[in-house]
Amino acid sequence: MRIEVGDDPFEVKLRDNYELLEDEYFENQKRLQVLDTKINQLYKTNLLMSSSKIDELRKQLQEKSSSIYIQRSKKLYQVITAHQ
């Protein structure tokens, strides 16, 4: 007699989503480091750069990061549903 136990599909999605969220967090940290490096370079050439401009750049990065996460999430679930 053989018994197979499969993972609950909901738990699989939770795990996959958590892994994606964790990976995207680290990727976002890298993007923030790149942005901070570029901002520091801009400070060297443009000492009058306003804090509102920096805030706007960070806001744009946050929006882009959210967009990337949503795209990756959609692709992940397309792959999952294709394998089912």
N, CA, C and O atoms as a Tinker XYZ file with bonds, in Angstrom:
   336  protein
     1  N      0.842000   -1.179000    0.000000    73     2
     2  CA     0.000000    0.000000    0.000000    64     1     3
     3  C      0.884000    1.238000    0.000000    63     2     4     5
     4  O      1.863000    1.335000    0.739000    81     3
     5  N      0.507000    2.166000   -0.844000    73     3     6
     6  CA     1.300000    3.387000   -0.982000    64     5     7
     7  C      0.388000    4.590000   -0.757000    63     6     8     9
     8  O     -0.708000    4.665000   -1.313000    81     7
     9  N      0.853000    5.527000    0.064000    73     7    10
    10  CA     0.088000    6.747000    0.339000    64     9    11
    11  C      0.937000    7.949000   -0.071000    63    10    12    13
    12  O      2.093000    8.073000    0.336000    81    11
    13  N      0.360000    8.816000   -0.866000    73    11    14
    14  CA     1.037000   10.047000   -1.255000    64    13    15
    15  C      0.311000   11.221000   -0.629000    63    14    16    17
    16  O     -0.917000   11.308000   -0.640000    81    15
    17  N      1.101000   12.106000   -0.092000    73    15    18
    18  CA     0.530000   13.305000    0.504000    64    17    19
    19  C      1.071000   14.497000   -0.282000    63    18    20    21
    20  O      2.281000   14.691000   -0.394000    81    19
    21  N      0.164000   15.272000   -0.810000    73    19    22
    22  CA     0.563000   16.446000   -1.568000    64    21    23
    23  C      0.377000   17.707000   -0.746000    63    22    24    25
    24  O     -0.431000   17.753000    0.182000    81    23
    25  N      1.136000   18.720000   -1.102000    73    23    26
    26  CA     0.983000   20.000000   -0.431000    64    25    27
    27  C     -0.339000   20.642000   -0.830000    63    26    28    29
    28  O     -0.801000   20.513000   -1.964000    81    27
    29  N     -0.918000   21.319000    0.111000    73    27    30
    30  CA    -2.134000   22.069000   -0.151000    64    29    31
    31  C     -1.790000   23.195000   -1.135000    63    30    32    33
    32  O     -0.822000   23.920000   -0.906000    81    31
    33  N     -2.547000   23.361000   -2.213000    73    31    34
    34  CA    -2.248000   24.402000   -3.208000    64    33    35
    35  C     -2.154000   25.802000   -2.598000    63    34    36    37
    36  O     -1.337000   26.617000   -3.026000    81    35
    37  N     -2.983000   26.073000   -1.608000    73    35    38
    38  CA    -2.936000   27.384000   -0.955000    64    37    39
    39  C     -1.600000   27.582000   -0.247000    63    38    40    41
    40  O     -1.007000   28.658000   -0.326000    81    39
    41  N     -1.125000   26.550000    0.443000    73    39    42
    42  CA     0.154000   26.643000    1.140000    64    41    43
    43  C      1.314000   26.775000    0.157000    63    42    44    45
    44  O      2.292000   27.470000    0.434000    81    43
    45  N      1.207000   26.118000   -0.969000    73    43    46
    46  CA     2.240000   26.236000   -2.002000    64    45    47
    47  C      2.295000   27.680000   -2.507000    63    46    48    49
    48  O      3.377000   28.242000   -2.675000    81    47
    49  N      1.131000   28.272000   -2.748000    73    47    50
    50  CA     1.095000   29.664000   -3.204000    64    49    51
    51  C      1.651000   30.597000   -2.143000    63    50    52    53
    52  O      2.373000   31.541000   -2.464000    81    51
    53  N      1.323000   30.344000   -0.888000    73    51    54
    54  CA     1.871000   31.164000    0.200000    64    53    55
    55  C      3.393000   31.083000    0.227000    63    54    56    57
    56  O      4.077000   32.099000    0.354000    81    55
    57  N      3.913000   29.867000    0.107000    73    55    58
    58  CA     5.364000   29.683000    0.116000    64    57    59
    59  C      6.012000   30.401000   -1.067000    63    58    60    61
    60  O      6.991000   31.129000   -0.901000    81    59
    61  N      5.460000   30.190000   -2.259000    73    59    62
    62  CA     6.013000   30.827000   -3.449000    64    61    63
    63  C      5.956000   32.339000   -3.343000    63    62    64    65
    64  O      6.904000   33.028000   -3.720000    81    63
    65  N      4.846000   32.860000   -2.830000    73    63    66
    66  CA     4.697000   34.303000   -2.684000    64    65    67
    67  C      5.694000   34.843000   -1.662000    63    66    68    69
    68  O      6.273000   35.911000   -1.862000    81    67
    69  N      5.894000   34.109000   -0.569000    73    67    70
    70  CA     6.858000   34.535000    0.442000    64    69    71
    71  C      8.266000   34.577000   -0.139000    63    70    72    73
    72  O      9.006000   35.535000    0.083000    81    71
    73  N      8.634000   33.536000   -0.886000    73    71    74
    74  CA     9.958000   33.492000   -1.504000    64    73    75
    75  C     10.139000   34.640000   -2.492000    63    74    76    77
    76  O     11.205000   35.252000   -2.546000    81    75
    77  N      9.109000   34.929000   -3.266000    73    75    78
    78  CA     9.161000   36.040000   -4.208000    64    77    79
    79  C      9.289000   37.361000   -3.462000    63    78    80    81
    80  O     10.097000   38.213000   -3.834000    81    79
    81  N      8.504000   37.530000   -2.422000    73    79    82
    82  CA     8.545000   38.763000   -1.634000    64    81    83
    83  C      9.916000   38.956000   -0.994000    63    82    84    85
    84  O     10.448000   40.066000   -0.982000    81    83
    85  N     10.477000   37.894000   -0.473000    73    83    86
    86  CA    11.799000   37.973000    0.142000    64    85    87
    87  C     12.857000   38.340000   -0.899000    63    86    88    89
    88  O     13.699000   39.204000   -0.653000    81    87
    89  N     12.816000   37.688000   -2.055000    73    87    90
    90  CA    13.769000   37.986000   -3.119000    64    89    91
    91  C     13.610000   39.419000   -3.602000    63    90    92    93
    92  O     14.597000   40.115000   -3.840000    81    91
    93  N     12.381000   39.852000   -3.745000    73    91    94
    94  CA    12.140000   41.212000   -4.228000    64    93    95
    95  C     12.613000   42.247000   -3.203000    63    94    96    97
    96  O     13.069000   43.327000   -3.579000    81    95
    97  N     12.507000   41.926000   -1.924000    73    95    98
    98  CA    13.016000   42.823000   -0.881000    64    97    99
    99  C     14.515000   43.045000   -1.075000    63    98   100   101
   100  O     14.985000   44.183000   -1.056000    81    99
   101  N     15.269000   41.946000   -1.263000    73    99   102
   102  CA    16.709000   42.074000   -1.445000    64   101   103
   103  C     17.058000   42.783000   -2.748000    63   102   104   105
   104  O     18.009000   43.563000   -2.793000    81   103
   105  N     16.306000   42.521000   -3.794000    73   103   106
   106  CA    16.527000   43.220000   -5.063000    64   105   107
   107  C     16.254000   44.719000   -4.904000    63   106   108   109
   108  O     16.974000   45.549000   -5.459000    81   107
   109  N     15.222000   45.054000   -4.151000    73   107   110
   110  CA    14.897000   46.454000   -3.921000    64   109   111
   111  C     16.009000   47.141000   -3.122000    63   110   112   113
   112  O     16.318000   48.306000   -3.368000    81   111
   113  N     16.605000   46.430000   -2.176000    73   111   114
   114  CA    17.719000   46.998000   -1.419000    64   113   115
   115  C     18.885000   47.322000   -2.344000    63   114   116   117
   116  O     19.549000   48.346000   -2.183000    81   115
   117  N     19.129000   46.443000   -3.314000    73   115   118
   118  CA    20.187000   46.705000   -4.302000    64   117   119
   119  C     19.846000   47.944000   -5.125000    63   118   120   121
   120  O     20.712000   48.780000   -5.382000    81   119
   121  N     18.585000   48.059000   -5.537000    73   119   122
   122  CA    18.171000   49.234000   -6.320000    64   121   123
   123  C     18.350000   50.519000   -5.510000    63   122   124   125
   124  O     18.787000   51.542000   -6.038000    81   123
   125  N     18.007000   50.454000   -4.227000    73   123   126
   126  CA    18.178000   51.629000   -3.367000    64   125   127
   127  C     19.650000   52.010000   -3.233000    63   126   128   129
   128  O     19.986000   53.194000   -3.224000    81   127
   129  N     20.519000   51.021000   -3.130000    73   127   130
   130  CA    21.953000   51.303000   -3.047000    64   129   131
   131  C     22.450000   51.978000   -4.323000    63   130   132   133
   132  O     23.235000   52.924000   -4.270000    81   131
   133  N     21.986000   51.483000   -5.464000    73   131   134
   134  CA    22.371000   52.091000   -6.740000    64   133   135
   135  C     21.865000   53.532000   -6.800000    63   134   136   137
   136  O     22.598000   54.433000   -7.206000    81   135
   137  N     20.610000   53.748000   -6.395000    73   135   138
   138  CA    20.058000   55.097000   -6.400000    64   137   139
   139  C     20.846000   56.010000   -5.471000    63   138   140   141
   140  O     21.165000   57.140000   -5.841000    81   139
   141  N     21.161000   55.540000   -4.281000    73   139   142
   142  CA    21.934000   56.363000   -3.339000    64   141   143
   143  C     23.310000   56.704000   -3.894000    63   142   144   145
   144  O     23.803000   57.816000   -3.705000    81   143
   145  N     23.924000   55.750000   -4.574000    73   143   146
   146  CA    25.225000   56.006000   -5.200000    64   145   147
   147  C     25.096000   57.093000   -6.267000    63   146   148   149
   148  O     25.922000   58.001000   -6.350000    81   147
   149  N     24.053000   56.984000   -7.075000    73   147   150
   150  CA    23.846000   57.996000   -8.122000    64   149   151
   151  C     23.527000   59.361000   -7.526000    63   150   152   153
   152  O     23.978000   60.386000   -8.037000    81   151
   153  N     22.762000   59.375000   -6.462000    73   151   154
   154  CA    22.449000   60.644000   -5.791000    64   153   155
   155  C     23.726000   61.275000   -5.246000    63   154   156   157
   156  O     23.926000   62.484000   -5.364000    81   155
   157  N     24.583000   60.459000   -4.651000    73   155   158
   158  CA    25.855000   60.977000   -4.141000    64   157   159
   159  C     26.721000   61.531000   -5.264000    63   158   160   161
   160  O     27.393000   62.546000   -5.088000    81   159
   161  N     26.707000   60.871000   -6.410000    73   159   162
   162  CA    27.451000   61.380000   -7.564000    64   161   163
   163  C     26.873000   62.708000   -8.037000    63   162   164   165
   164  O     27.614000   63.620000   -8.405000    81   163
   165  N     25.549000   62.812000   -8.025000    73   163   166
   166  CA    24.911000   64.058000   -8.434000    64   165   167
   167  C     25.219000   65.193000   -7.467000    63   166   168   169
   168  O     25.365000   66.346000   -7.873000    81   167
   169  N     25.316000   64.860000   -6.194000    73   167   170
   170  CA    25.672000   65.886000   -5.201000    64   169   171
   171  C     27.039000   66.487000   -5.501000    63   170   172   173
   172  O     27.262000   67.679000   -5.291000    81   171
   173  N     27.942000   65.663000   -5.990000    73   171   174
   174  CA    29.288000   66.137000   -6.297000    64   173   175
   175  C     29.271000   67.153000   -7.430000    63   174   176   177
   176  O     30.073000   68.087000   -7.445000    81   175
   177  N     28.365000   66.974000   -8.368000    73   175   178
   178  CA    28.312000   67.882000   -9.517000    64   177   179
   179  C     27.269000   68.979000   -9.354000    63   178   180   181
   180  O     27.377000   70.037000   -9.973000    81   179
   181  N     26.261000   68.732000   -8.525000    73   179   182
   182  CA    25.179000   69.692000   -8.355000    64   181   183
   183  C     24.865000   69.824000   -6.857000    63   182   184   185
   184  O     24.015000   69.111000   -6.324000    81   183
   185  N     25.554000   70.732000   -6.207000    73   183   186
   186  CA    25.408000   70.881000   -4.763000    64   185   187
   187  C     24.048000   71.421000   -4.353000    63   186   188   189
   188  O     23.682000   71.341000   -3.180000    81   187
   189  N     23.304000   71.960000   -5.284000    73   187   190
   190  CA    22.017000   72.558000   -4.964000    64   189   191
   191  C     20.843000   71.619000   -5.228000    63   190   192   193
   192  O     19.707000   72.074000   -5.360000    81   191
   193  N     21.096000   70.356000   -5.303000    73   191   194
   194  CA    20.015000   69.402000   -5.535000    64   193   195
   195  C     19.069000   69.427000   -4.337000    63   194   196   197
   196  O     19.495000   69.301000   -3.189000    81   195
   197  N     17.813000   69.587000   -4.616000    73   195   198
   198  CA    16.833000   69.733000   -3.535000    64   197   199
   199  C     16.434000   68.386000   -2.935000    63   198   200   201
   200  O     16.482000   67.351000   -3.599000    81   199
   201  N     16.049000   68.428000   -1.697000    73   199   202
   202  CA    15.588000   67.203000   -1.036000    64   201   203
   203  C     14.271000   66.724000   -1.640000    63   202   204   205
   204  O     13.979000   65.529000   -1.626000    81   203
   205  N     13.475000   67.653000   -2.170000    73   203   206
   206  CA    12.222000   67.238000   -2.811000    64   205   207
   207  C     12.500000   66.423000   -4.076000    63   206   208   209
   208  O     11.751000   65.501000   -4.401000    81   207
   209  N     13.577000   66.767000   -4.788000    73   207   210
   210  CA    13.959000   65.999000   -5.974000    64   209   211
   211  C     14.404000   64.597000   -5.563000    63   210   212   213
   212  O     14.056000   63.617000   -6.221000    81   211
   213  N     15.161000   64.501000   -4.494000    73   211   214
   214  CA    15.613000   63.196000   -3.992000    64   213   215
   215  C     14.417000   62.372000   -3.542000    63   214   216   217
   216  O     14.337000   61.178000   -3.832000    81   215
   217  N     13.493000   62.999000   -2.839000    73   215   218
   218  CA    12.280000   62.306000   -2.407000    64   217   219
   219  C     11.477000   61.803000   -3.601000    63   218   220   221
   220  O     10.921000   60.706000   -3.572000    81   219
   221  N     11.423000   62.614000   -4.643000    73   219   222
   222  CA    10.705000   62.225000   -5.853000    64   221   223
   223  C     11.378000   61.027000   -6.523000    63   222   224   225
   224  O     10.694000   60.115000   -6.987000    81   223
   225  N     12.701000   61.021000   -6.577000    73   223   226
   226  CA    13.430000   59.888000   -7.156000    64   225   227
   227  C     13.172000   58.614000   -6.359000    63   226   228   229
   228  O     12.976000   57.546000   -6.941000    81   227
   229  N     13.171000   58.719000   -5.058000    73   227   230
   230  CA    12.910000   57.540000   -4.219000    64   229   231
   231  C     11.471000   57.064000   -4.379000    63   230   232   233
   232  O     11.205000   55.862000   -4.382000    81   231
   233  N     10.555000   58.000000   -4.510000    73   231   234
   234  CA     9.153000   57.626000   -4.723000    64   233   235
   235  C      8.993000   56.900000   -6.058000    63   234   236   237
   236  O      8.273000   55.906000   -6.147000    81   235
   237  N      9.661000   57.397000   -7.084000    73   235   238
   238  CA     9.603000   56.747000   -8.388000    64   237   239
   239  C     10.195000   55.343000   -8.328000    63   238   240   241
   240  O      9.677000   54.417000   -8.952000    81   239
   241  N     11.289000   55.190000   -7.570000    73   239   242
   242  CA    11.890000   53.866000   -7.422000    64   241   243
   243  C     10.933000   52.933000   -6.691000    63   242   244   245
   244  O     10.806000   51.766000   -7.062000    81   243
   245  N     10.269000   53.425000   -5.672000    73   243   246
   246  CA     9.313000   52.602000   -4.934000    64   245   247
   247  C      8.171000   52.153000   -5.847000    63   246   248   249
   248  O      7.754000   50.996000   -5.795000    81   247
   249  N      7.670000   53.057000   -6.676000    73   247   250
   250  CA     6.605000   52.715000   -7.612000    64   249   251
   251  C      7.091000   51.681000   -8.634000    63   250   252   253
   252  O      6.370000   50.741000   -8.968000    81   251
   253  N      8.309000   51.863000   -9.119000    73   251   254
   254  CA     8.873000   50.921000  -10.092000    64   253   255
   255  C      9.083000   49.556000   -9.449000    63   254   256   257
   256  O      8.811000   48.528000  -10.069000    81   255
   257  N      9.566000   49.542000   -8.212000    73   255   258
   258  CA     9.766000   48.283000   -7.501000    64   257   259
   259  C      8.446000   47.555000   -7.299000    63   258   260   261
   260  O      8.383000   46.333000   -7.433000    81   259
   261  N      7.406000   48.289000   -6.980000    73   259   262
   262  CA     6.082000   47.678000   -6.821000    64   261   263
   263  C      5.609000   47.084000   -8.134000    63   262   264   265
   264  O      5.051000   45.987000   -8.167000    81   263
   265  N      5.834000   47.813000   -9.209000    73   263   266
   266  CA     5.454000   47.333000  -10.534000    64   265   267
   267  C      6.219000   46.058000  -10.889000    63   266   268   269
   268  O      5.643000   45.116000  -11.434000    81   267
   269  N      7.495000   46.032000  -10.585000    73   267   270
   270  CA     8.317000   44.844000  -10.868000    64   269   271
   271  C      7.805000   43.656000  -10.063000    63   270   272   273
   272  O      7.706000   42.547000  -10.589000    81   271
   273  N      7.478000   43.880000   -8.787000    73   271   274
   274  CA     6.964000   42.795000   -7.947000    64   273   275
   275  C      5.662000   42.230000   -8.526000    63   274   276   277
   276  O      5.479000   41.014000   -8.577000    81   275
   277  N      4.771000   43.105000   -8.957000    73   275   278
   278  CA     3.493000   42.663000   -9.523000    64   277   279
   279  C      3.732000   41.861000  -10.803000    63   278   280   281
   280  O      3.104000   40.824000  -11.013000    81   279
   281  N      4.633000   42.339000  -11.652000    73   279   282
   282  CA     4.945000   41.606000  -12.888000    64   281   283
   283  C      5.518000   40.229000  -12.588000    63   282   284   285
   284  O      5.129000   39.238000  -13.206000    81   283
   285  N      6.448000   40.173000  -11.633000    73   283   286
   286  CA     7.056000   38.887000  -11.268000    64   285   287
   287  C      6.012000   37.945000  -10.672000    63   286   288   289
   288  O      6.028000   36.743000  -10.937000    81   287
   289  N      5.119000   38.488000   -9.878000    73   287   290
   290  CA     4.072000   37.678000   -9.262000    64   289   291
   291  C      3.153000   37.094000  -10.331000    63   290   292   293
   292  O      2.805000   35.914000  -10.276000    81   291
   293  N      2.763000   37.907000  -11.295000    73   291   294
   294  CA     1.912000   37.416000  -12.382000    64   293   295
   295  C      2.611000   36.325000  -13.175000    63   294   296   297
   296  O      1.992000   35.320000  -13.524000    81   295
   297  N      3.902000   36.510000  -13.464000    73   295   298
   298  CA     4.659000   35.497000  -14.202000    64   297   299
   299  C      4.766000   34.214000  -13.392000    63   298   300   301
   300  O      4.665000   33.118000  -13.944000    81   299
   301  N      4.969000   34.346000  -12.097000    73   299   302
   302  CA     5.066000   33.178000  -11.232000    64   301   303
   303  C      3.787000   32.361000  -11.292000    63   302   304   305
   304  O      3.835000   31.138000  -11.424000    81   303
   305  N      2.646000   33.027000  -11.195000    73   303   306
   306  CA     1.389000   32.291000  -11.205000    64   305   307
   307  C      1.024000   31.776000  -12.591000    63   306   308   309
   308  O      0.293000   30.793000  -12.708000    81   307
   309  N      1.522000   32.424000  -13.645000    73   307   310
   310  CA     1.321000   31.877000  -14.978000    64   309   311
   311  C      2.083000   30.575000  -15.129000    63   310   312   313
   312  O      1.588000   29.625000  -15.736000    81   311
   313  N      3.285000   30.531000  -14.580000    73   311   314
   314  CA     4.099000   29.305000  -14.645000    64   313   315
   315  C      3.457000   28.213000  -13.814000    63   314   316   317
   316  O      3.402000   27.058000  -14.237000    81   315
   317  N      2.967000   28.570000  -12.628000    73   315   318
   318  CA     2.330000   27.587000  -11.752000    64   317   319
   319  C      1.094000   26.992000  -12.418000    63   318   320   321
   320  O      0.923000   25.774000  -12.433000    81   319
   321  N      0.235000   27.844000  -12.969000    73   319   322
   322  CA    -1.001000   27.341000  -13.586000    64   321   323
   323  C     -0.689000   26.548000  -14.863000    63   322   324   325
   324  O     -1.445000   25.643000  -15.217000    81   323
   325  N      0.385000   26.864000  -15.545000    73   323   326
   326  CA     0.759000   26.128000  -16.750000    64   325   327
   327  C      1.213000   24.706000  -16.402000    63   326   328   329
   328  O      1.053000   23.787000  -17.205000    81   327
   329  N      1.778000   24.530000  -15.206000    73   327   330
   330  CA     2.243000   23.205000  -14.795000    64   329   331
   331  C      1.147000   22.351000  -14.186000    63   330   332   333
   332  O      1.353000   21.159000  -13.959000    81   331
   333  N      0.022000   22.915000  -13.923000    73   331   334
   334  CA    -1.072000   22.157000  -13.301000    64   333   335
   335  C     -1.964000   21.503000  -14.316000    63   334   336
   336  O     -2.928000   20.830000  -13.950000    81   335
